[in-house]
Structure formats: structure tokens, C-alpha cells
């Protein structure tokens, strides 16, 4: 089993940025780092739609039912 040592955040940022510069070049690295993070908005919207479709009585009855089924 190989143990890995976690590096400090600052060092991780510096090394990660250097790898991006080396592999992508300056312009594409900046472009990559500037890309909007769309996943968060999507998950929030998905959650809101799920909430809108809920029947609250059924949801609460299911969520808070006792172990004996009552």
C-alpha cells in the first residue's frame, strides 16, 4: 500500500497552474480557469423542480414514519 502526502493548498494551486501553463499555454490556461461553473446552477434548478413536484404530505409521511411502519 502506498501512502500519499497531501500538499498544502497554496502549493497545490501553484503546481496545478504550472502544469496547466505547460500543457495548455498561457491563453488556454486562463480560458480554462475562467470557464463558468454551470453544474451548481443545474443541480439547484434540478432540486427546485424536484421540490415543486413533491406532495408534501406523502413526503413527510414517508420521511418521518416510525420503524414499525406507522
N, C-alpha and C positions, 0 to 999 in steps of 0.2 A: 504494500500500500504506500502510495506516495503522498506525503503531506505537502500542501501548498501554503505559502505565507501570503496573507492579504497585505497589499501595499496601501499606504495612506492615500486618501482621495486626491490630494494635490498631485502626488507623483503619478497616480493613475491617469489623471487628466493630461498631464504633460506628456507621458509616454503614449497615450492614446492619440493625442493630437499630432505628435511626431510621426506615428505610423500612418495616420491619415494623410499628412502632408507628403510623406514619402510615396505612398501608393496612389494617391489621387491628384496630387499637386495642390497648390495654394487655392486656386479659384474653386475647384470642385470640393475641396475640404470645407471652405466657407459656405458653399452652396449646400452641402450635406448638413452642416451644423445649423444652418438657418431654416431648414425644412420645417414646415408646421407639423406639429404632433396631432394628427387627426384622430387617433384612436380614442383618446379620452372623451372627446365630444361624441363620438359614435357610441361609446359604451353608456354615456349618460343619457343620450337620446333613446337608446335601446331600453334602458332601465325605466325611463319615463313612460314609454309605450307599454311596457310590461305592467307598470303600476296602473295605467289607465284601463287596462283590460281586466284587472282584478275585481272579483266580487269580494268586498272586504269581509263580509260575514263568513263566507266559506274559507277565506284565507285565515282569519283569526281562529275560527273553529279548528281548522287543521293544525295551525301553528301552536295553539295552546291547549290541545286536548291532553287529557291525562294519560298516563301509561296504561291504564286499564281500559282505554278506548272510550271513555266518557268525556 
